Amino acid sequence: MPLAFPSHQGLILPLKAWLPRKIDGVALCVGAAMPDIFDGAAWPFRGTLGQWLGHSLAGLPVVSLLGLVLSIEARRLLPETWIHRLDFGPPPGPPGLFRALFSVGLGALSHILLDLASHGGARLLWPWHGRLVLLPAMWNHAWFTLPLPFYKDPYPFAPHTLAWIFLSLLGAFLFFRFLRSDTGLEKKP
């Protein structure tokens, strides 16, 4: 997985720049982290970390609703400059609630789909199907494994791990570049 923050956000933020009036940037960024937040919060109850309901299409409505609540709270906690950069466009409020929910869901869906490549598979159809692998077997062929704390199985270092490293670095770069640059879409005074 690209890191829950800031990589997943950076990889989806170009969509905000492309459709500034249709997407709530803060909600999009919160949504992009929600599968990891949800599954990480379930860890004490499950006894292990890793993909679960939050990384599935069945869990998408749940993580989207929770993400909507968190995105409203994030507006209170994030630095004002971040909110300005992330959410140029219509102001939040009751008319923007559907826009925010759509944005959270889109961010969460992007996370799930990116994890298909960077994890070598996903729980996309959980609980009706175990781990769904769409890429060739060589993509998942482990060169070696690393034991990780709180994970049941050691983590395989494979071609998909290199994709994880690349996407994590690219996403972090794009996120901070988005926050620092003038998108050209904000209204100037």
Residue, then its C-alpha position, 0 to 999 in steps of 0.5 A: m500500500p502506498l502510505a495512508f498519508p500523504s501518498h494516497q492523497g497525492l495520487i488522487l489530488p490531481l483529480k481535484a485539480w481537474l474537477p475543482r467544483k465537483i470534488d471536496g478536496v479535504a473529503l477526498c484526502v480523508g477518504a483516501a486514508m479511510p481503508d487504512i484507518f478503518d482496518g487499523a482501528a479494527w486491529p485490536f478486535r481482529g488481533t492482526l493488521g492487514q486488509w479487511l472490510g475497509h479494503s473491500l467494496a462491501g466496506l466502501p459505504v461504511v468507510s465513506l460514512l465514517g470518512l464524512v464525519l472525519s472530514i467535517e472534523a478535519r476542517r476544524l483541525l487542519p491548518e487553514t492554509w491546507i484547507h485553502r489549498l485542498d478545497f478551492g471551490p464551493p464552500p462546505g455546508p448542507p449543499g456540499l454534503f453530497r459532494a463531500l460524501f461523493s469525494v470521501g467515497l472516491g478517495a476510499l475507492s482510489h485507495i482500494l484500487l491502488d492497493l490492488a497493484s501495490h499489495g499484489g492483491a486485495r480483499l476487493l470482494w470481501p467477504w464473498h471472495g478471499r484475496l483477489v489477485l488480478l496481476p500475473a504471478m511474477w508480480n507476487h513472487a516473493w524474493f524474500t519475506l520480512p516479519l512485521p510486528f502485528y501482522k500474522d504473516p511475514y510481508p513478501f518483498a516482491p515486484h509489487t513491493l517496488a510498486w509500493i515504494f514508488l507509489s509512496l514516494l510519488g504520492a508524497f511528492l505530489f501531495f506536498r507539491f499540490l499544497r505548495s503550488d498555486t493550482g491556478l484555480e483559486k480566486k485571486p483577491 
